[in-house]
């Protein structure tokens, strides 16, 4: 897996997330709400970004959408 960082961090609840790996860790260990379709889409995009199949920016967009759906941002 690649260590990737976004230009600007994403606020997730009380956390600042700086890249796809941190986003994935947050989703696994700190996600406080029911894991819905947006969560699954974001998780897949993040994993794809980590192994180079998708851009980190696309993963960020999906992660932000999941945060919005879960009312975490």
VOMI-749324 format. One line per 10 residues: number of its first residue (from 1); their letters; for each residue x, y, z of N, C-alpha, C, O. Coordinates in pm, whole numbers, plus 50000, padded with zeros to 5 digits. Example, Ala and Ser with C-alpha at 12.3 -4.5 7.8 and 13.67 -1.06 7.14 Angstrom:
1) as) 51319:49431:50780:51230:49550:50780:51320:49670:50780:51424:49668:50846 | 51285:49775:50708:51367:49894:50714:51290:50003:50787:51341:50114:50804 $
END
This chain:
1) xxxxxxxxxx) 50083:49882:50000:50000:50000:50000:50088:50124:50000:50196:50126:50058 | 50038:50226:49935:50110:50352:49927:50074:50441:50045:49963:50436:50097 | 50170:50523:50087:50141:50625:50186:50113:50753:50109:50204:50819:50059 | 49987:50788:50100:49943:50904:50025:49887:51008:50120:49829:50974:50224 | 49905:51134:50085:49848:51243:50165:49771:51337:50074:49811:51362:49960 | 49660:51387:50126:49582:51485:50053:49641:51623:50076:49713:51646:50173 | 49612:51717:49985:49662:51854:49999:49611:51919:50127:49685:51990:50195 | 49485:51895:50158:49424:51948:50280:49359:51833:50355:49303:51743:50294 | 49367:51835:50488:49303:51728:50564:49151:51738:50558:49095:51843:50529 | 49087:51627:50588:48942:51619:50596:48906:51608:50743:48965:51530:50817 $
11) xxxxxxxxxx) 48808:51688:50787:48762:51679:50925:48657:51569:50934:48557:51570:50861 | 48681:51476:51024:48589:51365:51046:48557:51361:51195:48635:51308:51275 | 48443:51417:51231:48412:51429:51373:48517:51518:51436:48536:51632:51392 | 48585:51470:51537:48690:51547:51602:48829:51516:51550:48928:51556:51610 | 48838:51445:51438:48967:51402:51383:48999:51480:51256:48910:51524:51183 | 49128:51496:51231:49175:51545:51101:49237:51426:51029:49325:51359:51083 | 49190:51400:50909:49235:51286:50830:49319:51341:50715:49271:51423:50637 | 49443:51294:50704:49538:51351:50608:49555:51270:50480:49622:51315:50388 | 49497:51152:50473:49512:51073:50352:49430:50946:50357:49363:50918:50456 | 49435:50869:50249:49353:50748:50240:49380:50644:50349:49287:50580:50397 $
21) xxxxxxxxxx) 49505:50627:50388:49533:50527:50492:49471:50568:50625:49412:50484:50694 | 49483:50694:50661:49419:50742:50784:49267:50732:50773:49200:50700:50871 | 49214:50761:50655:49069:50750:50635:49024:50606:50656:48923:50580:50721 | 49099:50513:50601:49065:50372:50617:49070:50331:50764:48980:50263:50813 | 49174:50373:50833:49185:50340:50976:49069:50400:51055:49015:50336:51144 | 49030:50524:51022:48917:50587:51088:48789:50509:51063:48709:50486:51154 | 48770:50467:50940:48648:50395:50905:48640:50260:50976:48531:50215:51013 | 48753:50197:50996:48754:50067:51063:48736:50081:51214:48660:50004:51275 | 48803:50177:51274:48806:50180:51421:48723:50289:51486:48687:50276:51603 | 48691:50397:51414:48624:50510:51479:48490:50548:51419:48429:50645:51462 $
31) xxxxxxxxxx) 48443:50473:51320:48317:50510:51255:48203:50484:51353:48178:50369:51389 | 48134:50589:51397:48036:50571:51504:47895:50533:51458:47810:50501:51541 | 47868:50536:51330:47732:50517:51282:47720:50390:51201:47818:50324:51167 | 47597:50358:51172:47568:50245:51086:47643:50260:50954:47650:50369:50897 | 47698:50153:50907:47775:50154:50783:47681:50132:50666:47633:50020:50642 | 47655:50240:50592:47558:50236:50483:47628:50223:50347:47747:50195:50339 | 47550:50244:50242:47602:50233:50105:47716:50332:50080:47816:50296:50017 | 47702:50455:50128:47807:50555:50110:47936:50512:50179:48046:50537:50128 | 47924:50449:50295:48040:50396:50365:48111:50293:50277:48232:50297:50260 | 48034:50200:50222:48092:50093:50140:48160:50149:50015:48268:50104:49977 $
41) xxxxxxxxxx) 48098:50246:49952:48157:50309:49833:48288:50377:49869:48388:50365:49798 | 48288:50450:49981:48409:50520:50025:48519:50421:50061:48635:50440:50025 | 48483:50316:50131:48584:50217:50170:48648:50153:50046:48770:50136:50041 | 48567:50119:49948:48621:50061:49824:48711:50159:49752:48816:50121:49700 | 48671:50286:49747:48752:50388:49679:48885:50410:49751:48989:50426:49687 | 48881:50409:49883:49003:50428:49961:49099:50311:49939:49219:50332:49918 | 49048:50190:49944:49133:50074:49919:49191:50077:49778:49306:50041:49756 | 49110:50120:49682:49158:50130:49543:49267:50236:49531:49363:50218:49457 | 49252:50346:49603:49356:50450:49601:49485:50400:49664:49594:50430:49617 | 49472:50323:49770:49591:50273:49839:49671:50176:49754:49793:50166:49768 $
51) xxxxxxxxxx) 49604:50103:49666:49681:50012:49581:49695:50061:49436:49731:49985:49347 | 49665:50191:49415:49693:50253:49287:49589:50236:49178:49614:50273:49064 | 49474:50180:49210:49370:50160:49109:49279:50280:49093:49201:50286:48997 | 49288:50375:49183:49202:50494:49179:49282:50610:49235:49376:50591:49312 | 49245:50730:49197:49320:50846:49246:49283:50877:49391:49170:50852:49434 | 49378:50930:49466:49348:50971:49604:49238:51077:49610:49160:51080:49706 | 49231:51163:49509:49126:51266:49509:48987:51206:49494:48892:51254:49556 | 48975:51102:49412:48845:51034:49400:48807:50969:49532:48692:50973:49574 | 48906:50909:49598:48880:50846:49728:48837:50951:49830:48748:50926:49912 | 48900:51066:49825:48863:51174:49918:48718:51216:49897:48644:51234:49994 $
61) xxxxxxxxxx) 48678:51231:49771:48539:51269:49741:48441:51169:49799:48340:51206:49858 | 48471:51041:49782:48382:50936:49833:48382:50935:49986:48277:50914:50048 | 48498:50957:50046:48509:50962:50192:48428:51080:50246:48356:51065:50345 | 48440:51195:50183:48364:51312:50227:48214:51288:50213:48136:51332:50298 | 48173:51220:50107:48030:51189:50089:47981:51096:50200:47870:51113:50251 | 48063:50999:50237:48025:50908:50345:48017:50982:50478:47927:50956:50559 | 48110:51074:50501:48105:51154:50623:47978:51238:50629:47913:51248:50733 | 47943:51297:50516:47821:51378:50510:47698:51291:50536:47609:51331:50610 | 47694:51174:50475:47582:51082:50494:47567:51042:50641:47456:51027:50691 | 47681:51025:50708:47680:50985:50849:47674:51106:50942:47677:51091:51065 $
71) xxx) 47666:51225:50886:47661:51351:50961:47782:51368:51052:47770:51406:51169 | 47898:51339:50996:48023:51351:51071:48105:51473:51031:48213:51496:51087 | 48058:51552:50935:48133:51673:50899:48042:51791:50888:48088:51901:50858 $
END
